[in-house]
Amino acid sequence: MNVWAAMSAAGAGTIFVEILLLVLSLTFIVLGILTAYFGSGKSRAAGASLLVVGIIIPLILYFAIWMHEPGHFTNALLLPGLIYVGGALVGLIVGFLAFLGIIMKT
């Protein structure tokens, strides 16, 4: 299936929410590991809870959406998400280089 057709079929709002939840869960997992490892006392408990929540979110998404639509994750989320991130990185690099060029000239 074409990536753009899958994006239009899934709907932009659905893609936005699913990517938001995936990035949120990835953030929870990474920060939960760091907090549980480097924290002390209550911070370790908070880090462990972040880790658990970060693992539960993709499981809920899998059983609620992706399990019933094979290929949905790859075609409607992963590939467009990589395209969005790639475009954002290119824009960031171009903007940063323009900023550096302006600063270096002054």
C-alpha positions in Angstrom: 0.0 0.0 0.0 1.2 3.5 -0.8 2.3 5.5 2.3 0.3 8.6 1.3 -2.8 6.5 0.6 -2.5 4.9 4.0 -2.0 8.3 5.7 -5.2 9.7 4.1 -7.1 6.5 4.8 -6.1 6.5 8.5 -6.8 10.2 8.9 -4.4 12.9 10.1 -5.9 13.1 13.5 -5.5 9.4 14.2 -1.9 9.5 13.0 -1.2 12.5 15.2 -2.6 10.9 18.3 -0.9 7.6 17.7 2.5 9.2 17.0 2.0 11.4 20.1 1.3 8.3 22.3 4.3 6.4 20.8 6.7 9.3 21.4 5.2 9.8 24.9 5.7 6.1 25.8 9.3 6.1 24.4 10.0 9.2 26.5 8.5 7.6 29.6 10.6 4.4 29.0 13.9 6.3 28.6 13.3 8.8 31.5 11.9 6.0 33.7 15.1 3.9 33.2 17.3 6.9 33.9 15.3 8.0 37.0 15.1 4.5 38.4 18.8 4.0 38.0 20.1 7.4 39.1 17.4 8.3 41.6 17.1 7.5 45.2 14.1 6.7 47.4 10.8 8.1 46.0 12.6 9.0 42.7 13.3 5.4 42.0 9.6 4.5 42.6 8.6 7.3 40.3 11.0 6.1 37.6 9.7 2.6 37.9 6.2 3.8 37.5 7.2 5.9 34.4 8.8 2.8 32.9 5.7 0.6 33.6 3.4 3.3 32.0 5.7 3.6 29.1 5.5 -0.1 28.4 1.7 -0.3 28.9 0.9 2.5 26.4 2.2 0.6 23.3 0.6 -2.6 24.5 -2.8 -0.9 24.7 -2.3 0.5 21.2 -1.3 -2.9 19.9 -4.3 -4.7 21.2 -6.8 -1.8 20.5 -5.7 -0.9 17.0 -2.7 -2.6 15.4 -3.7 -6.2 16.1 -6.9 -5.8 14.0 -5.2 -3.9 11.1 -2.1 -5.8 9.9 0.5 -3.4 8.5 -1.1 -0.3 10.1 1.9 0.4 12.3 4.4 0.3 9.4 2.3 1.8 6.6 0.4 4.5 8.5 2.7 5.4 11.4 6.3 4.3 11.0 7.0 5.4 7.5 5.1 8.8 7.7 6.7 9.3 11.1 10.2 8.8 9.7 9.3 11.2 6.9 8.1 13.8 9.4 11.1 13.5 11.6 13.4 13.6 8.5 11.8 16.8 7.3 12.0 18.3 10.8 15.7 17.4 11.0 16.5 18.9 7.6 14.6 22.0 8.5 16.4 22.2 11.8 19.8 21.8 10.2 19.1 24.4 7.5 17.8 26.8 10.1 20.8 26.2 12.3 23.2 26.7 9.5 21.5 29.9 8.4 21.7 31.2 12.0 25.4 30.3 12.2 26.0 32.0 8.8 24.3 35.2 10.0 26.1 35.2 13.3 29.5 34.5 11.7 29.0 37.4 9.2 28.3 39.9 12.0 
